[in-house]
Amino acid sequence: MAVPKKRTSKSKKKHRNKIWREKALSYIRSESKVGIEKLVPLTTGEKPSGFSSTRRGISKKNRKNIR
């Protein structure tokens, strides 16, 4: 019988992603002939406004129709 996997904690996930970003940046630096000044940062930054979990973009009239 199949058993579901345990959920990964946020701290473990963040740590794993941090290591991945560091390795990726190190690889890009070593392969790049341009240098570090021209690299695009690998940070996630702010989330796009279209994927917000809040309902700021919906007017009060339309909120009643959605629920």
C-alpha positions as CSV (number, residue, x, y, z in Angstrom):
1,M,0.0,0.0,0.0
2,A,1.3,3.5,-0.9
3,V,2.2,5.8,2.0
4,P,2.3,9.6,1.5
5,K,5.6,11.2,2.1
6,K,6.2,13.5,5.0
7,R,5.9,17.2,4.3
8,T,9.2,19.1,4.1
9,S,9.5,22.0,6.5
10,K,10.0,25.5,5.3
11,S,13.4,25.8,6.8
12,K,14.7,22.6,5.1
13,K,13.2,23.8,1.8
14,K,14.8,27.2,2.1
15,H,18.1,25.7,3.0
16,R,18.1,23.4,0.0
17,N,17.1,26.2,-2.3
18,K,19.8,28.5,-0.9
19,I,22.5,25.8,-1.6
20,W,21.1,25.3,-5.1
21,R,21.3,29.1,-5.8
22,E,24.8,29.3,-4.5
23,K,25.9,26.4,-6.7
24,A,24.2,27.8,-9.7
25,L,25.7,31.3,-9.2
26,S,29.1,29.7,-8.7
27,Y,28.7,27.8,-11.9
28,I,27.6,30.9,-13.8
29,R,30.6,32.9,-12.5
30,S,33.0,30.2,-13.5
31,E,31.5,29.8,-17.0
32,S,30.9,33.4,-17.7
33,K,33.4,35.5,-19.6
34,V,31.5,38.7,-18.9
35,G,32.1,38.8,-15.1
36,I,29.9,39.3,-12.1
37,E,28.8,42.8,-13.0
38,K,26.6,41.6,-15.9
39,L,24.9,38.7,-14.1
40,V,21.2,38.6,-13.3
41,P,20.6,38.0,-9.6
42,L,19.2,34.6,-8.7
43,T,17.0,36.0,-5.9
44,T,13.3,35.6,-6.1
45,G,12.4,39.1,-5.1
46,E,8.8,40.2,-4.9
47,K,6.0,38.1,-6.1
48,P,4.2,39.2,-9.3
49,S,1.2,41.3,-8.6
50,G,-1.1,39.0,-10.6
51,F,-0.5,36.1,-8.2
52,S,-1.4,37.8,-5.0
53,S,-3.5,35.8,-2.5
54,T,-5.4,38.9,-1.5
55,R,-8.3,40.2,-3.4
56,R,-7.2,43.8,-3.9
57,G,-7.9,43.8,-7.7
58,I,-11.6,42.8,-7.3
59,S,-14.2,45.5,-6.6
60,K,-16.7,45.1,-3.7
61,K,-19.6,44.5,-6.1
62,N,-17.9,41.6,-7.8
63,R,-16.7,40.0,-4.5
64,K,-20.3,39.0,-3.6
65,N,-20.8,37.3,-6.9
66,I,-17.6,35.3,-6.5
67,R,-18.3,33.8,-3.1
